[in-house]
Amino acid sequence: MDIIKNITESILRINSNAIFSVSIEENQTVDNCTITWHEGTQEISRADIKTEMVEVQSEYDALEYQRKRKAEYPSIAYQLDDLYHNGIDGWKATIKITKDKWSKP
């Protein structure tokens, strides 16, 4: 997961109403990036953000199989054509190939 996305999602999980911006240079981390709090948003400690980032990354990693499946599934147009020509069982067989390749952990 991209570090800015991780920081942003972590902050919004802690305070869903937070208004902020994140500026990060190459090789920076949450410890040394710039987080600017806007419109009176109370600053969240870096330690709290880092703790939440671990959880966000863990959840992201656990869903890797879904991202890989999505990239490999045939297009909707192809799937509809498969349904028309091969019926539900044919379509299920096509989808099963990807599901088996990227099974749930």
N, CA, C and O atoms as a GROMACS GRO file, in nm:
protein
  420
    1MET      N    1   0.084  -0.118   0.000
    1MET     CA    2   0.000   0.000   0.000
    1MET      C    3   0.089   0.124   0.000
    1MET      O    4   0.189   0.129   0.071
    2ASP      N    5   0.052   0.220  -0.078
    2ASP     CA    6   0.120   0.348  -0.086
    2ASP      C    7   0.120   0.416   0.051
    2ASP      O    8   0.019   0.415   0.121
    3ILE      N    9   0.233   0.475   0.090
    3ILE     CA   10   0.246   0.532   0.224
    3ILE      C   11   0.150   0.649   0.247
    3ILE      O   12   0.094   0.662   0.356
    4ILE      N   13   0.130   0.734   0.147
    4ILE     CA   14   0.036   0.845   0.166
    4ILE      C   15  -0.105   0.793   0.186
    4ILE      O   16  -0.179   0.844   0.270
    5LYS      N   17  -0.143   0.693   0.110
    5LYS     CA   18  -0.276   0.634   0.126
    5LYS      C   19  -0.289   0.572   0.264
    5LYS      O   20  -0.394   0.585   0.328
    6ASN      N   21  -0.185   0.505   0.312
    6ASN     CA   22  -0.188   0.443   0.443
    6ASN      C   23  -0.201   0.549   0.553
    6ASN      O   24  -0.282   0.535   0.644
    7ILE      N   25  -0.121   0.654   0.543
    7ILE     CA   26  -0.128   0.762   0.643
    7ILE      C   27  -0.266   0.826   0.642
    7ILE      O   28  -0.327   0.846   0.747
    8THR      N   29  -0.315   0.857   0.522
    8THR     CA   30  -0.446   0.922   0.508
    8THR      C   31  -0.557   0.835   0.565
    8THR      O   32  -0.640   0.883   0.643
    9GLU      N   33  -0.560   0.708   0.526
    9GLU     CA   34  -0.665   0.619   0.577
    9GLU      C   35  -0.655   0.603   0.728
    9GLU      O   36  -0.757   0.597   0.797
   10SER      N   37  -0.533   0.596   0.779
   10SER     CA   38  -0.514   0.581   0.924
   10SER      C   39  -0.566   0.702   1.000
   10SER      O   40  -0.635   0.687   1.101
   11ILE      N   41  -0.533   0.820   0.951
   11ILE     CA   42  -0.582   0.942   1.016
   11ILE      C   43  -0.734   0.946   1.014
   11ILE      O   44  -0.797   0.979   1.115
   12LEU      N   45  -0.794   0.914   0.900
   12LEU     CA   46  -0.940   0.920   0.889
   12LEU      C   47  -1.009   0.812   0.972
   12LEU      O   48  -1.124   0.828   1.010
   13ARG      N   49  -0.941   0.702   0.999
   13ARG     CA   50  -0.999   0.602   1.090
   13ARG      C   51  -1.000   0.653   1.233
   13ARG      O   52  -1.091   0.623   1.310
   14ILE      N   53  -0.898   0.729   1.267
   14ILE     CA   54  -0.890   0.784   1.403
   14ILE      C   55  -0.989   0.899   1.419
   14ILE      O   56  -1.058   0.910   1.520
   15ASN      N   57  -0.996   0.985   1.317
   15ASN     CA   58  -1.088   1.098   1.319
   15ASN      C   59  -1.144   1.116   1.178
   15ASN      O   60  -1.079   1.174   1.091
   16SER      N   61  -1.264   1.066   1.157
   16SER     CA   62  -1.324   1.068   1.023
   16SER      C   63  -1.355   1.210   0.974
   16SER      O   64  -1.382   1.230   0.856
   17ASN      N   65  -1.353   1.307   1.064
   17ASN     CA   66  -1.379   1.446   1.026
   17ASN      C   67  -1.252   1.528   1.010
   17ASN      O   68  -1.258   1.648   0.986
   18ALA      N   69  -1.137   1.464   1.023
   18ALA     CA   70  -1.010   1.536   1.015
   18ALA      C   71  -0.994   1.601   0.879
   18ALA      O   72  -1.026   1.543   0.775
   19ILE      N   73  -0.943   1.723   0.882
   19ILE     CA   74  -0.909   1.795   0.759
   19ILE      C   75  -0.759   1.823   0.767
   19ILE      O   76  -0.712   1.890   0.858
   20PHE      N   77  -0.686   1.769   0.671
   20PHE     CA   78  -0.541   1.773   0.679
   20PHE      C   79  -0.482   1.755   0.540
   20PHE      O   80  -0.552   1.721   0.444
   21SER      N   81  -0.354   1.777   0.530
   21SER     CA   82  -0.280   1.745   0.408
   21SER      C   83  -0.151   1.676   0.448
   21SER      O   84  -0.097   1.700   0.556
   22VAL      N   85  -0.102   1.591   0.360
   22VAL     CA   86   0.020   1.515   0.385
   22VAL      C   87   0.117   1.544   0.270
   22VAL      O   88   0.081   1.535   0.153
   23SER      N   89   0.239   1.578   0.306
   23SER     CA   90   0.344   1.600   0.207
   23SER      C   91   0.460   1.508   0.244
   23SER      O   92   0.510   1.510   0.356
   24ILE      N   93   0.501   1.429   0.147
   24ILE     CA   94   0.605   1.331   0.176
   24ILE      C   95   0.706   1.327   0.062
   24ILE      O   96   0.669   1.322  -0.055
   25GLU      N   97   0.831   1.328   0.097
   25GLU     CA   98   0.939   1.318   0.000
   25GLU      C   99   0.981   1.172  -0.011
   25GLU      O  100   0.944   1.089   0.072
   26GLU      N  101   1.056   1.141  -0.115
   26GLU     CA  102   1.104   1.004  -0.134
   26GLU      C  103   1.179   0.958  -0.010
   26GLU      O  104   1.259   1.032   0.048
   27ASN      N  105   1.153   0.836   0.029
   27ASN     CA  106   1.217   0.770   0.145
   27ASN      C  107   1.177   0.827   0.280
   27ASN      O  108   1.237   0.792   0.382
   28GLN      N  109   1.077   0.914   0.285
   28GLN     CA  110   1.029   0.961   0.413
   28GLN      C  111   0.927   0.863   0.469
   28GLN      O  112   0.870   0.781   0.396
   29THR      N  113   0.904   0.873   0.598
   29THR     CA  114   0.806   0.789   0.666
   29THR      C  115   0.708   0.880   0.739
   29THR      O  116   0.716   1.003   0.729
   30VAL      N  117   0.616   0.821   0.810
   30VAL     CA  118   0.522   0.901   0.888
   30VAL      C  119   0.596   0.981   0.995
   30VAL      O  120   0.547   1.085   1.040
   31ASP      N  121   0.713   0.935   1.035
   31ASP     CA  122   0.789   1.006   1.138
   31ASP      C  123   0.846   1.138   1.091
   31ASP      O  124   0.862   1.231   1.170
   32ASN      N  125   0.877   1.149   0.961
   32ASN     CA  126   0.943   1.272   0.916
   32ASN      C  127   0.873   1.339   0.797
   32ASN      O  128   0.930   1.430   0.736
   33CYS      N  129   0.753   1.296   0.763
   33CYS     CA  130   0.677   1.365   0.659
   33CYS      C  131   0.609   1.487   0.721
   33CYS      O  132   0.613   1.506   0.842
   34THR      N  133   0.548   1.568   0.637
   34THR     CA  134   0.479   1.687   0.686
   34THR      C  135   0.328   1.660   0.684
   34THR      O  136   0.270   1.630   0.580
   35ILE      N  137   0.267   1.670   0.800
   35ILE     CA  138   0.121   1.661   0.812
   35ILE      C  139   0.073   1.796   0.861
   35ILE      O  140   0.112   1.841   0.969
   36THR      N  141  -0.010   1.860   0.781
   36THR     CA  142  -0.064   1.991   0.817
   36THR      C  143  -0.211   1.973   0.852
   36THR      O  144  -0.289   1.918   0.774
   37TRP      N  145  -0.247   2.021   0.970
   37TRP     CA  146  -0.384   2.009   1.019
   37TRP      C  147  -0.458   2.137   0.987
   37TRP      O  148  -0.408   2.246   1.017
   38HIS      N  149  -0.575   2.126   0.926
   38HIS     CA  150  -0.650   2.242   0.880
   38HIS      C  151  -0.781   2.259   0.957
   38HIS      O  152  -0.833   2.165   1.018
   39GLU      N  153  -0.832   2.381   0.952
   39GLU     CA  154  -0.964   2.416   1.004
   39GLU      C  155  -0.988   2.368   1.147
   39GLU      O  156  -1.095   2.319   1.181
   40GLY      N  157  -0.886   2.384   1.229
   40GLY     CA  158  -0.900   2.352   1.371
   40GLY      C  159  -0.897   2.203   1.404
   40GLY      O  160  -0.925   2.165   1.518
   41THR      N  161  -0.863   2.119   1.307
   41THR     CA  162  -0.854   1.976   1.336
   41THR      C  163  -0.744   1.954   1.439
   41THR      O  164  -0.632   2.002   1.424
   42GLN      N  165  -0.779   1.881   1.545
   42GLN     CA  166  -0.682   1.852   1.649
   42GLN      C  167  -0.576   1.756   1.596
   42GLN      O  168  -0.608   1.655   1.533
   43GLU      N  169  -0.451   1.788   1.622
   43GLU     CA  170  -0.341   1.705   1.576
   43GLU      C  171  -0.347   1.565   1.640
   43GLU      O  172  -0.377   1.550   1.758
   44ILE      N  173  -0.319   1.465   1.560
   44ILE     CA  174  -0.313   1.327   1.607
   44ILE      C  175  -0.166   1.292   1.618
   44ILE      O  176  -0.087   1.324   1.530
   45SER      N  177  -0.129   1.227   1.726
   45SER     CA  178   0.012   1.195   1.747
   45SER      C  179   0.064   1.098   1.641
   45SER      O  180  -0.011   1.015   1.590
   46ARG      N  181   0.190   1.111   1.609
   46ARG     CA  182   0.254   1.020   1.512
   46ARG      C  183   0.246   0.876   1.562
   46ARG      O  184   0.229   0.783   1.483
   47ALA      N  185   0.259   0.857   1.692
   47ALA     CA  186   0.252   0.722   1.749
   47ALA      C  187   0.115   0.660   1.724
   47ALA      O  188   0.106   0.542   1.688
   48ASP      N  189   0.009   0.738   1.742
   48ASP     CA  190  -0.126   0.686   1.716
   48ASP      C  191  -0.146   0.656   1.568
   48ASP      O  192  -0.207   0.555   1.532
   49ILE      N  193  -0.094   0.743   1.483
   49ILE     CA  194  -0.105   0.720   1.338
   49ILE      C  195  -0.029   0.593   1.300
   49ILE      O  196  -0.079   0.511   1.223
   50LYS      N  197   0.091   0.577   1.353
   50LYS     CA  198   0.172   0.458   1.321
   50LYS      C  199   0.102   0.330   1.367
   50LYS      O  200   0.104   0.229   1.296
   51THR      N  201   0.041   0.333   1.483
   51THR     CA  202  -0.031   0.216   1.533
   51THR      C  203  -0.144   0.179   1.439
   51THR      O  204  -0.163   0.062   1.405
   52GLU      N  205  -0.219   0.279   1.396
   52GLU     CA  206  -0.330   0.254   1.304
   52GLU      C  207  -0.279   0.209   1.167
   52GLU      O  208  -0.343   0.128   1.101
   53MET      N  209  -0.164   0.260   1.125
   53MET     CA  210  -0.106   0.222   0.996
   53MET      C  211  -0.077   0.072   0.990
   53MET      O  212  -0.092   0.010   0.885
   54VAL      N  213  -0.035   0.014   1.100
   54VAL     CA  214  -0.008  -0.130   1.106
   54VAL      C  215  -0.137  -0.207   1.078
   54VAL      O  216  -0.136  -0.304   1.003
   55GLU      N  217  -0.246  -0.164   1.139
   55GLU     CA  218  -0.376  -0.229   1.119
   55GLU      C  219  -0.425  -0.212   0.975
   55GLU      O  220  -0.472  -0.308   0.914
   56VAL      N  221  -0.413  -0.092   0.923
   56VAL     CA  222  -0.455  -0.065   0.785
   56VAL      C  223  -0.376  -0.153   0.688
   56VAL      O  224  -0.433  -0.212   0.597
   57GLN      N  225  -0.245  -0.161   0.706
   57GLN     CA  226  -0.160  -0.242   0.618
   57GLN      C  227  -0.195  -0.390   0.630
   57GLN      O  228  -0.198  -0.461   0.530
   58SER      N  229  -0.221  -0.434   0.751
   58SER     CA  230  -0.258  -0.574   0.773
   58SER      C  231  -0.387  -0.609   0.699
   58SER      O  232  -0.395  -0.714   0.634
   59GLU      N  233  -0.487  -0.523   0.709
   59GLU     CA  234  -0.614  -0.546   0.640
   59GLU      C  235  -0.595  -0.542   0.488
   59GLU      O  236  -0.655  -0.621   0.416
   60TYR      N  237  -0.513  -0.451   0.441
   60TYR     CA  238  -0.484  -0.440   0.298
   60TYR      C  239  -0.416  -0.569   0.249
   60TYR      O  240  -0.455  -0.625   0.146
   61ASP      N  241  -0.317  -0.615   0.322
   61ASP     CA  242  -0.245  -0.737   0.284
   61ASP      C  243  -0.337  -0.858   0.282
   61ASP      O  244  -0.325  -0.945   0.195
   62ALA      N  245  -0.429  -0.865   0.377
   62ALA     CA  246  -0.520  -0.980   0.386
   62ALA      C  247  -0.614  -0.988   0.266
   62ALA      O  248  -0.669  -1.095   0.238
   63LEU      N  249  -0.633  -0.879   0.196
   63LEU     CA  250  -0.724  -0.877   0.081
   63LEU      C  251  -0.650  -0.881  -0.053
   63LEU      O  252  -0.708  -0.853  -0.158
   64GLU      N  253  -0.524  -0.916  -0.050
   64GLU     CA  254  -0.445  -0.922  -0.173
   64GLU      C  255  -0.507  -1.017  -0.275
   64GLU      O  256  -0.506  -0.988  -0.394
   65TYR      N  257  -0.559  -1.129  -0.229
   65TYR     CA  258  -0.619  -1.226  -0.321
   65TYR      C  259  -0.734  -1.162  -0.399
   65TYR      O  260  -0.754  -1.194  -0.516
   66GLN      N  261  -0.810  -1.072  -0.336
   66GLN     CA  262  -0.921  -1.006  -0.406
   66GLN      C  263  -0.870  -0.915  -0.517
   66GLN      O  264  -0.926  -0.912  -0.627
   67ARG      N  265  -0.762  -0.840  -0.489
   67ARG     CA  266  -0.706  -0.752  -0.591
   67ARG      C  267  -0.651  -0.832  -0.708
   67ARG      O  268  -0.666  -0.792  -0.823
   68LYS      N  269  -0.589  -0.946  -0.680
   68LYS     CA  270  -0.534  -1.029  -0.787
   68LYS      C  271  -0.645  -1.094  -0.869
   68LYS      O  272  -0.635  -1.104  -0.991
   69ARG      N  273  -0.751  -1.137  -0.802
   69ARG     CA  274  -0.865  -1.194  -0.875
   69ARG      C  275  -0.926  -1.089  -0.968
   69ARG      O  276  -0.951  -1.116  -1.085
   70LYS      N  277  -0.948  -0.971  -0.915
   70LYS     CA  278  -1.012  -0.865  -0.993
   70LYS      C  279  -0.933  -0.837  -1.120
   70LYS      O  280  -0.991  -0.814  -1.226
   71ALA      N  281  -0.802  -0.838  -1.109
   71ALA     CA  282  -0.717  -0.811  -1.226
   71ALA      C  283  -0.725  -0.922  -1.330
   71ALA      O  284  -0.702  -0.898  -1.448
   72GLU      N  285  -0.757  -1.043  -1.288
   72GLU     CA  286  -0.756  -1.157  -1.379
   72GLU      C  287  -0.893  -1.203  -1.426
   72GLU      O  288  -0.903  -1.278  -1.523
   73TYR      N  289  -0.999  -1.161  -1.360
   73TYR     CA  290  -1.131  -1.202  -1.406
   73TYR      C  291  -1.154  -1.151  -1.548
   73TYR      O  292  -1.108  -1.042  -1.584
   74PRO      N  293  -1.223  -1.229  -1.628
   74PRO     CA  294  -1.260  -1.180  -1.762
   74PRO      C  295  -1.351  -1.057  -1.750
   74PRO      O  296  -1.416  -1.037  -1.648
   75SER      N  297  -1.354  -0.977  -1.854
   75SER     CA  298  -1.440  -0.859  -1.855
   75SER      C  299  -1.587  -0.901  -1.839
   75SER      O  300  -1.622  -1.016  -1.866
   76ILE      N  301  -1.669  -0.809  -1.797
   76ILE     CA  302  -1.813  -0.837  -1.782
   76ILE      C  303  -1.871  -0.878  -1.918
   76ILE      O  304  -1.953  -0.970  -1.924
   77ALA      N  305  -1.831  -0.811  -2.024
   77ALA     CA  306  -1.882  -0.846  -2.158
   77ALA      C  307  -1.847  -0.991  -2.192
   77ALA      O  308  -1.930  -1.065  -2.245
   78TYR      N  309  -1.724  -1.032  -2.160
   78TYR     CA  310  -1.684  -1.170  -2.187
   78TYR      C  311  -1.767  -1.266  -2.100
   78TYR      O  312  -1.812  -1.370  -2.148
   79GLN      N  313  -1.786  -1.230  -1.974
   79GLN     CA  314  -1.862  -1.318  -1.885
   79GLN      C  315  -2.007  -1.332  -1.930
   79GLN      O  316  -2.064  -1.442  -1.922
   80LEU      N  317  -2.067  -1.224  -1.978
   80LEU     CA  318  -2.204  -1.234  -2.028
   80LEU      C  319  -2.210  -1.323  -2.152
   80LEU      O  320  -2.303  -1.402  -2.168
   81ASP      N  321  -2.111  -1.308  -2.239
   81ASP     CA  322  -2.105  -1.394  -2.358
   81ASP      C  323  -2.087  -1.539  -2.317
   81ASP      O  324  -2.148  -1.629  -2.375
   82ASP      N  325  -2.003  -1.563  -2.218
   82ASP     CA  326  -1.980  -1.698  -2.165
   82ASP      C  327  -2.111  -1.756  -2.111
   82ASP      O  328  -2.143  -1.872  -2.136
   83LEU      N  329  -2.185  -1.675  -2.037
   83LEU     CA  330  -2.315  -1.720  -1.985
   83LEU      C  331  -2.410  -1.757  -2.099
   83LEU      O  332  -2.478  -1.859  -2.093
   84TYR      N  333  -2.415  -1.673  -2.200
   84TYR     CA  334  -2.506  -1.698  -2.312
   84TYR      C  335  -2.471  -1.827  -2.385
   84TYR      O  336  -2.558  -1.908  -2.416
   85HIS      N  337  -2.343  -1.846  -2.411
   85HIS     CA  338  -2.300  -1.962  -2.491
   85HIS      C  339  -2.283  -2.090  -2.410
   85HIS      O  340  -2.304  -2.199  -2.462
   86ASN      N  341  -2.244  -2.078  -2.283
   86ASN     CA  342  -2.209  -2.197  -2.205
   86ASN      C  343  -2.294  -2.216  -2.080
   86ASN      O  344  -2.274  -2.313  -2.007
   87GLY      N  345  -2.388  -2.126  -2.055
   87GLY     CA  346  -2.474  -2.140  -1.939
   87GLY      C  347  -2.401  -2.112  -1.808
   87GLY      O  348  -2.282  -2.083  -1.806
   88ILE      N  349  -2.476  -2.122  -1.700
   88ILE     CA  350  -2.422  -2.095  -1.567
   88ILE      C  351  -2.305  -2.188  -1.535
   88ILE      O  352  -2.203  -2.141  -1.483
   89ASP      N  353  -2.316  -2.314  -1.566
   89ASP     CA  354  -2.208  -2.408  -1.532
   89ASP      C  355  -2.080  -2.374  -1.607
   89ASP      O  356  -1.971  -2.383  -1.551
   90GLY      N  357  -2.091  -2.335  -1.734
   90GLY     CA  358  -1.973  -2.295  -1.810
   90GLY      C  359  -1.910  -2.170  -1.753
   90GLY      O  360  -1.788  -2.160  -1.741
   91TRP      N  361  -1.995  -2.073  -1.717
   91TRP     CA  362  -1.946  -1.949  -1.658
   91TRP      C  363  -1.876  -1.977  -1.524
   91TRP      O  364  -1.769  -1.924  -1.498
   92LYS      N  365  -1.938  -2.062  -1.441
   92LYS     CA  366  -1.877  -2.098  -1.312
   92LYS      C  367  -1.741  -2.162  -1.332
   92LYS      O  368  -1.648  -2.134  -1.256
   93ALA      N  369  -1.728  -2.245  -1.432
   93ALA     CA  370  -1.599  -2.311  -1.460
   93ALA      C  371  -1.493  -2.208  -1.497
   93ALA      O  372  -1.378  -2.218  -1.455
   94THR      N  373  -1.533  -2.109  -1.576
   94THR     CA  374  -1.439  -2.003  -1.616
   94THR      C  375  -1.393  -1.924  -1.494
   94THR      O  376  -1.274  -1.899  -1.477
   95ILE      N  377  -1.487  -1.885  -1.409
   95ILE     CA  378  -1.456  -1.805  -1.291
   95ILE      C  379  -1.375  -1.885  -1.189
   95ILE      O  380  -1.288  -1.831  -1.121
   96LYS      N  381  -1.404  -2.014  -1.179
   96LYS     CA  382  -1.336  -2.100  -1.082
   96LYS      C  383  -1.186  -2.106  -1.105
   96LYS      O  384  -1.109  -2.120  -1.010
   97ILE      N  385  -1.143  -2.095  -1.229
   97ILE     CA  386  -1.000  -2.097  -1.260
   97ILE      C  387  -0.928  -1.985  -1.184
   97ILE      O  388  -0.825  -2.008  -1.121
   98THR      N  389  -0.984  -1.865  -1.190
   98THR     CA  390  -0.923  -1.752  -1.119
   98THR      C  391  -0.939  -1.766  -0.969
   98THR      O  392  -0.845  -1.738  -0.894
   99LYS      N  393  -1.057  -1.809  -0.924
   99LYS     CA  394  -1.078  -1.827  -0.780
   99LYS      C  395  -0.982  -1.929  -0.722
   99LYS      O  396  -0.931  -1.911  -0.611
  100ASP      N  397  -0.956  -2.035  -0.795
  100ASP     CA  398  -0.863  -2.137  -0.746
  100ASP      C  399  -0.720  -2.086  -0.746
  100ASP      O  400  -0.642  -2.116  -0.655
  101LYS      N  401  -0.685  -2.009  -0.849
  101LYS     CA  402  -0.549  -1.956  -0.857
  101LYS      C  403  -0.520  -1.860  -0.743
  101LYS      O  404  -0.411  -1.862  -0.686
  102TRP      N  405  -0.616  -1.776  -0.708
  102TRP     CA  406  -0.601  -1.677  -0.601
  102TRP      C  407  -0.703  -1.706  -0.492
  102TRP      O  408  -0.795  -1.627  -0.470
  103SER      N  409  -0.687  -1.817  -0.425
  103SER     CA  410  -0.783  -1.855  -0.321
  103SER      C  411  -0.766  -1.771  -0.195
  103SER      O  412  -0.662  -1.710  -0.173
  104LYS      N  413  -0.869  -1.769  -0.114
  104LYS     CA  414  -0.863  -1.697   0.013
  104LYS      C  415  -0.759  -1.763   0.102
  104LYS      O  416  -0.743  -1.885   0.100
  105PRO      N  417  -0.688  -1.682   0.178
  105PRO     CA  418  -0.587  -1.740   0.269
  105PRO      C  419  -0.650  -1.820   0.381
  105PRO      O  420  -0.578  -1.875   0.465
   0.00000   0.00000   0.00000
